[in-house]
């Protein structure tokens, strides 16, 4: 423990500040400061993540080409997944077209691995990037760079910059925009590159190539039929569409576009979703209504961290604070939630939002509530470091 602590002290004094787009800058800075000061909770969290990092360093890079079934385009590099809540119609001999059972995940979705692999990529890249940022250990940057190059840039395995075949529904051919929400997972990884920019493992060529990929993906997001449909979604999908656009624009180096999306799309879109009491009426209709109400705030949190370097702090929106106030008592006691929630709610998600917004806005009552709820140990990943105070 002493060796790790002394090493961190030595490198944090010289490591230059970098853009922290994929994370709350306040939480990352708070963790680094606590670790430097020898806070036992920060040291313990870092040791746990570092001890588990061997698995990340040894993992095989993920790709979108590992699927067994080709997408309709015939191009294995096109992302493809199934919509999770659609099932065979038992009244039809062939089960087609599929019918919706909200909140119930069809296990067939796991037949297409890029959805889960995209999730693994997002967690791995962010964890490796944060570990590099706070330790300076080049192994972490090199592995993060390898994962990013393989998923996005490899000439034979790299993902084509579109989500045309995301969340398909068997038996239905209508073009849908809802699958774009899958992209949040890989876009978290896209922005993790900002934390390894000082490493020789991430070259100027890598940076330029990833920026080009992001610009191509942003163009598809904003000009495809799929993207135009999602642009007009009024629930969590619309807000995640904006968060994905922000992550992509930020990775592309388009700061002006980031500010424009935050001001002209995120703010009015979110405001329109919030009722006078702070509830989110469209999410209350879902069978997992506490989950989806929280999911909206997680999209806002992501958008906020993207927009902050451009001078837009979305947590300062009165509507955002009203939603948190509405949800706070149910984060503390989920069993009192008066709307549908057919599966147990993970309280740590509420704690994370209260803590992040509380730190950003200086709301000590939210921080105290987050501490009461707690985060638990969970995965040994970047979140264990950012929320070290809650464990």
C-alpha positions as CSV (number, residue, x, y, z in Angstrom):
1,X,0.0,0.0,0.0
2,X,2.8,2.4,0.9
3,X,4.5,1.8,-2.4
4,X,1.4,2.6,-4.4
5,X,0.7,5.6,-2.4
6,X,4.2,7.1,-2.8
7,X,4.1,6.4,-6.6
8,X,0.8,8.2,-6.9
9,X,2.2,11.2,-5.0
10,X,5.1,11.4,-7.3
11,X,3.1,11.3,-10.5
12,X,0.2,13.5,-9.6
13,X,2.5,16.4,-8.9
14,X,3.7,16.3,-12.5
15,X,0.9,14.9,-14.5
16,X,-0.7,17.8,-16.6
17,X,-4.4,18.5,-16.5
18,X,-6.3,16.8,-19.2
19,X,-9.9,17.0,-20.4
20,X,-12.0,14.5,-18.4
21,X,-15.0,14.3,-20.7
22,X,-16.1,10.8,-19.8
23,X,-16.2,11.5,-16.0
24,X,-17.3,14.1,-13.5
25,X,-14.2,16.2,-13.2
26,X,-15.2,17.0,-9.6
27,X,-15.3,13.4,-8.6
28,X,-12.1,12.4,-10.4
29,X,-10.3,15.4,-8.8
30,X,-11.8,14.6,-5.4
31,X,-10.5,11.1,-5.5
32,X,-7.0,12.1,-6.6
33,X,-6.8,14.7,-3.8
34,X,-8.1,12.2,-1.2
35,X,-5.6,9.6,-2.3
36,X,-2.7,12.1,-2.1
37,X,-3.7,13.0,1.4
38,X,-3.8,9.3,2.4
39,X,-7.5,9.0,3.0
40,X,-7.9,5.3,3.9
41,X,-11.1,4.9,1.9
42,X,-9.4,6.3,-1.3
43,X,-6.3,4.1,-0.7
44,X,-8.4,1.0,-0.1
45,X,-10.5,1.7,-3.3
46,X,-7.4,2.2,-5.4
47,X,-5.7,-1.0,-4.1
48,X,-8.8,-3.0,-4.9
49,X,-9.1,-1.8,-8.4
50,X,-5.3,-2.1,-9.0
51,X,-5.4,-5.7,-7.6
52,X,-8.2,-6.6,-10.1
53,X,-6.6,-4.8,-13.0
54,X,-4.7,-7.9,-14.2
55,X,-7.9,-9.3,-15.7
56,X,-8.3,-6.1,-17.8
57,X,-4.6,-6.2,-18.9
58,X,-5.0,-9.7,-20.1
59,X,-8.4,-9.4,-21.8
60,X,-8.8,-10.1,-25.5
61,X,-9.9,-7.0,-27.4
62,X,-13.6,-6.9,-28.3
63,X,-14.9,-6.4,-31.8
64,X,-18.2,-6.2,-33.6
65,X,-17.1,-8.9,-36.0
66,X,-17.4,-11.8,-33.6
67,X,-21.1,-12.4,-34.3
68,X,-22.2,-15.6,-36.1
69,X,-25.1,-14.1,-38.0
70,X,-24.4,-11.4,-40.6
71,X,-26.5,-8.2,-40.5
72,X,-28.9,-7.5,-43.5
73,X,-26.1,-5.5,-45.2
74,X,-23.9,-8.6,-45.3
75,X,-21.0,-6.6,-43.7
76,X,-19.8,-8.1,-40.5
77,X,-18.4,-4.8,-39.4
78,X,-21.9,-3.3,-39.1
79,X,-23.1,-3.3,-35.5
80,X,-26.1,-5.5,-34.9
81,X,-28.4,-6.3,-31.9
82,X,-31.9,-7.3,-31.1
83,X,-34.4,-5.1,-29.2
84,X,-34.5,-6.5,-25.7
85,X,-38.2,-6.5,-24.8
86,X,-39.6,-8.2,-27.9
87,X,-40.6,-11.9,-27.9
88,X,-42.1,-14.5,-30.2
89,X,-45.8,-14.1,-30.7
90,X,-47.2,-17.4,-29.2
91,X,-50.3,-17.1,-31.4
92,X,-48.3,-17.4,-34.6
93,X,-46.7,-20.7,-35.8
94,X,-43.4,-19.0,-36.6
95,X,-43.7,-16.4,-33.8
96,X,-43.4,-13.5,-36.2
97,X,-43.6,-10.6,-36.0
98,X,-42.3,-10.4,-32.4
99,X,-44.5,-8.7,-29.8
100,X,-43.4,-6.4,-26.9
101,X,-43.2,-7.4,-23.2
102,X,-41.9,-4.2,-21.5
103,X,-39.2,-4.8,-18.9
104,X,-38.8,-8.5,-19.7
105,X,-35.5,-9.2,-21.5
106,X,-35.6,-11.8,-24.2
107,X,-32.4,-14.0,-23.8
108,X,-32.1,-14.1,-27.6
109,X,-30.4,-10.7,-27.4
110,X,-27.3,-12.4,-26.1
111,X,-26.9,-14.2,-29.5
112,X,-25.4,-11.0,-30.8
113,X,-22.4,-10.3,-28.7
114,X,-21.6,-6.7,-29.7
115,X,-24.1,-5.3,-27.2
116,X,-22.5,-7.0,-24.3
117,X,-19.0,-6.5,-25.8
118,X,-19.7,-2.8,-26.2
119,X,-20.6,-2.7,-22.5
120,X,-17.4,-4.5,-21.6
121,X,-15.4,-2.2,-23.7
122,X,-16.9,0.9,-22.0
123,X,-16.1,-0.4,-18.5
124,X,-12.7,-1.7,-19.4
125,X,-11.6,1.4,-21.3
126,X,-12.8,3.8,-18.6
127,X,-11.2,1.8,-15.8
128,X,-7.9,1.5,-17.6
129,X,-7.9,5.2,-18.5
130,X,-8.6,6.3,-14.9
131,X,-5.9,4.0,-13.6
132,X,-3.4,5.5,-16.1
133,X,-4.5,9.0,-15.2
134,X,-3.9,8.4,-11.5
135,X,-0.9,6.1,-11.5
136,X,1.0,6.9,-14.7
137,X,1.5,3.2,-15.3
138,X,1.9,2.9,-19.1
139,X,0.5,-0.7,-19.1
140,X,-2.9,0.8,-18.5
141,X,-2.7,3.3,-21.3
142,X,-1.3,0.7,-23.7
143,X,-4.1,-1.7,-23.1
144,X,-6.7,1.0,-23.3
145,X,-5.2,2.1,-26.6
146,X,-5.3,-1.5,-27.9
147,X,-9.0,-1.9,-27.1
148,X,-9.9,1.4,-28.7
149,X,-7.9,0.7,-31.9
150,X,-9.4,-2.8,-32.3
151,X,-13.0,-1.8,-31.8
152,X,-13.0,1.5,-33.7
153,X,-10.0,1.6,-36.1
154,X,-8.9,-1.9,-37.1
155,X,-9.2,-2.1,-40.9
156,X,-10.6,-5.6,-40.8
157,X,-12.5,-5.7,-37.5
158,X,-13.2,-2.1,-36.7
159,X,-16.9,-1.0,-36.4
160,X,-18.4,0.9,-39.3
161,X,-19.7,4.3,-37.9
162,X,-23.4,3.5,-38.0
163,X,-26.1,1.9,-35.9
164,X,-28.4,1.0,-38.7
165,X,-29.0,-2.6,-37.5
166,X,-29.2,-1.9,-33.7
167,X,-32.1,-3.4,-31.8
168,X,-33.8,-5.1,-34.7
169,X,-37.1,-6.8,-34.1
170,X,-37.7,-10.1,-35.8
171,X,-40.5,-10.0,-38.3
172,X,-40.5,-6.2,-38.6
173,X,-38.7,-4.2,-41.2
174,X,-39.6,-0.6,-40.2
175,X,-36.6,1.6,-39.8
176,X,-36.2,2.4,-36.1
177,X,-34.1,4.9,-34.2
178,X,-34.4,3.3,-30.7
179,X,-31.3,1.1,-31.2
180,X,-29.0,4.1,-31.2
181,X,-29.2,4.0,-27.4
182,X,-26.9,1.0,-27.6
183,X,-24.1,3.3,-28.7
184,X,-23.8,4.9,-25.3
185,X,-21.7,1.9,-24.2
186,X,-19.0,2.3,-26.9
187,X,-19.1,6.1,-26.7
188,X,-18.0,5.9,-23.1
189,X,-14.9,4.1,-24.4
190,X,-14.6,6.7,-27.2
191,X,-14.2,9.4,-24.6
192,X,-11.9,7.5,-22.4
193,X,-9.2,8.3,-25.0
194,X,-9.0,11.8,-23.5
195,X,-7.4,10.5,-20.4
196,X,-4.6,8.6,-22.2
197,X,-3.6,11.5,-24.5
198,X,-0.3,12.1,-22.8
199,X,0.8,8.5,-23.2
200,X,3.2,7.4,-26.1
201,X,0.8,4.4,-26.5
202,X,-1.8,6.8,-28.0
203,X,-0.1,8.4,-31.0
204,X,-1.1,11.5,-33.0
205,X,-2.2,9.1,-35.7
206,X,-4.5,7.3,-33.3
207,X,-6.0,10.5,-32.1
208,X,-6.6,11.8,-35.6
209,X,-8.1,8.5,-36.8
210,X,-10.5,8.3,-33.8
211,X,-11.5,11.9,-34.4
212,X,-12.3,11.0,-38.0
213,X,-14.3,8.0,-36.9
214,X,-16.3,10.2,-34.4
215,X,-17.0,12.8,-37.1
216,X,-18.3,10.1,-39.5
217,X,-20.5,8.6,-36.7
218,X,-21.8,12.1,-35.7
219,X,-22.8,12.7,-39.4
220,X,-24.6,9.4,-39.5
221,X,-26.4,10.1,-36.2
222,X,-27.7,13.5,-37.4
223,X,-28.5,12.6,-41.1
224,X,-29.7,9.0,-41.1
225,X,-33.4,8.1,-40.9
226,X,-32.7,6.3,-37.7
227,X,-31.1,9.3,-36.2
228,X,-33.9,11.7,-37.3
229,X,-36.4,9.4,-35.6
230,X,-34.5,9.3,-32.3
231,X,-34.0,13.1,-32.5
232,X,-37.7,13.5,-32.0
233,X,-38.1,10.9,-29.1
234,X,-39.5,12.6,-26.1
235,X,-38.5,10.1,-23.4
236,X,-35.2,8.8,-22.2
237,X,-34.3,7.8,-25.7
238,X,-34.2,11.4,-26.9
239,X,-32.0,12.4,-24.0
240,X,-29.6,9.5,-24.5
241,X,-29.5,10.4,-28.3
242,X,-28.3,13.9,-27.3
243,X,-25.8,12.4,-24.7
244,X,-24.4,10.1,-27.5
245,X,-24.1,13.0,-29.9
246,X,-22.3,15.0,-27.2
247,X,-19.8,12.2,-26.5
248,X,-19.2,11.8,-30.2
249,X,-18.8,15.5,-30.9
250,X,-16.5,15.9,-28.0
251,X,-14.4,13.0,-29.3
252,X,-14.3,14.6,-32.7
253,X,-13.0,17.8,-31.2
254,X,-16.1,19.8,-32.1
255,X,-16.4,22.0,-29.0
256,X,-18.8,24.5,-30.7
257,X,-21.1,21.7,-31.7
258,X,-21.0,20.4,-28.1
259,X,-22.2,23.7,-26.7
260,X,-24.9,24.0,-29.4
261,X,-26.3,20.5,-28.7
262,X,-26.3,21.1,-25.0
263,X,-28.0,24.5,-25.2
264,X,-30.4,24.0,-28.1
265,X,-31.4,20.3,-27.6
266,X,-30.6,18.9,-24.2
267,X,-32.0,21.8,-22.2
268,X,-35.4,22.2,-23.9
269,X,-35.8,18.4,-24.3
270,X,-35.2,17.7,-20.6
271,X,-37.3,20.6,-19.5
272,X,-40.2,19.3,-21.5
273,X,-40.0,15.9,-19.8
274,X,-40.3,17.2,-16.2
275,X,-43.6,17.6,-14.5
276,X,-44.3,20.3,-11.9
277,X,-43.7,17.9,-9.0
278,X,-40.3,16.8,-10.5
279,X,-41.6,13.4,-11.9
280,X,-40.9,12.2,-15.4
281,X,-44.4,11.2,-16.6
282,X,-43.3,9.3,-19.7
283,X,-41.0,7.1,-17.6
284,X,-43.7,6.5,-14.9
285,X,-45.7,4.5,-17.5
286,X,-43.0,1.9,-17.8
287,X,-43.0,-1.4,-15.9
288,X,-39.5,-0.4,-14.6
289,X,-40.4,3.2,-13.8
290,X,-37.9,4.0,-11.1
291,X,-35.2,2.5,-13.3
292,X,-36.2,4.6,-16.3
293,X,-36.6,7.8,-14.3
294,X,-33.1,7.2,-13.0
295,X,-31.9,6.4,-16.5
296,X,-33.0,9.8,-17.7
297,X,-30.8,11.5,-15.0
298,X,-27.9,9.2,-15.9
299,X,-28.2,10.5,-19.5
300,X,-28.3,14.1,-18.2
301,X,-25.2,13.4,-16.0
302,X,-23.4,12.1,-19.1
303,X,-24.4,15.1,-21.1
304,X,-23.4,17.4,-18.3
305,X,-19.9,16.0,-18.2
306,X,-19.5,16.4,-22.0
307,X,-20.8,20.0,-22.0
308,X,-19.0,21.3,-18.9
309,X,-15.7,22.1,-20.7
310,X,-17.8,24.2,-23.1
311,X,-19.2,26.3,-20.2
312,X,-22.6,24.5,-19.9
313,X,-23.4,23.0,-16.5
314,X,-26.7,21.1,-16.9
315,X,-26.9,20.2,-13.2
316,X,-27.7,23.9,-12.6
317,X,-31.0,23.5,-14.5
318,X,-33.9,24.0,-11.9
319,X,-35.7,21.0,-13.5
320,X,-32.7,18.7,-13.0
321,X,-32.6,19.6,-9.3
322,X,-36.4,19.2,-9.0
323,X,-36.2,15.6,-10.4
324,X,-33.5,14.7,-7.9
325,X,-35.6,16.1,-5.1
326,X,-38.6,14.1,-6.3
327,X,-36.5,10.8,-6.5
328,X,-34.4,11.2,-3.3
329,X,-36.9,9.7,-0.8
330,X,-37.4,6.7,-3.1
331,X,-33.6,6.2,-3.6
332,X,-33.5,5.9,0.2
333,X,-36.6,3.6,0.4
334,X,-37.3,2.0,-3.0
335,X,-40.0,-0.1,-1.6
336,X,-42.1,3.1,-1.1
337,X,-42.1,3.9,-4.8
338,X,-45.8,4.1,-5.8
339,X,-45.3,3.3,-9.5
340,X,-44.6,0.1,-11.4
341,X,-41.1,-1.5,-10.8
342,X,-41.2,-5.2,-11.6
343,X,-37.6,-5.8,-10.7
344,X,-35.5,-4.7,-7.7
345,X,-33.9,-1.2,-8.1
346,X,-30.2,-0.8,-7.5
347,X,-30.0,1.8,-4.9
348,X,-26.3,2.6,-5.7
349,X,-27.5,4.3,-8.9
350,X,-29.4,6.8,-6.9
351,X,-26.5,7.3,-4.5
352,X,-24.2,7.9,-7.4
353,X,-26.4,10.6,-8.9
354,X,-27.0,12.3,-5.6
355,X,-23.3,12.3,-4.8
356,X,-22.2,13.6,-8.2
357,X,-24.8,16.4,-8.3
358,X,-24.3,17.2,-4.6
359,X,-20.6,17.7,-5.1
360,X,-21.0,19.7,-8.3
361,X,-23.6,22.1,-6.7
362,X,-22.4,22.1,-3.1
363,X,-25.6,20.4,-1.9
364,X,-24.4,18.8,1.3
365,X,-27.9,17.3,2.0
366,X,-27.6,15.3,-1.2
367,X,-24.1,14.2,-0.4
368,X,-25.3,13.1,3.1
369,X,-28.2,11.2,1.5
370,X,-25.8,9.4,-0.9
371,X,-23.6,8.4,2.1
372,X,-26.7,7.0,3.9
373,X,-27.7,5.0,0.9
374,X,-24.1,3.8,0.2
375,X,-22.6,2.4,-3.0
376,X,-21.2,-0.9,-1.8
377,X,-18.1,-2.5,-3.3
378,X,-19.6,-3.6,-6.6
379,X,-17.2,-4.0,-9.5
380,X,-13.5,-3.2,-9.0
381,X,-13.7,-0.5,-11.7
382,X,-13.5,3.3,-12.2
383,X,-16.8,3.7,-10.3
384,X,-15.2,2.2,-7.2
385,X,-12.7,5.1,-7.4
386,X,-15.1,7.9,-8.2
387,X,-17.5,6.8,-5.4
388,X,-14.9,5.8,-2.8
389,X,-16.6,7.9,-0.2
390,X,-19.8,5.9,-0.4
391,X,-18.3,2.4,0.1
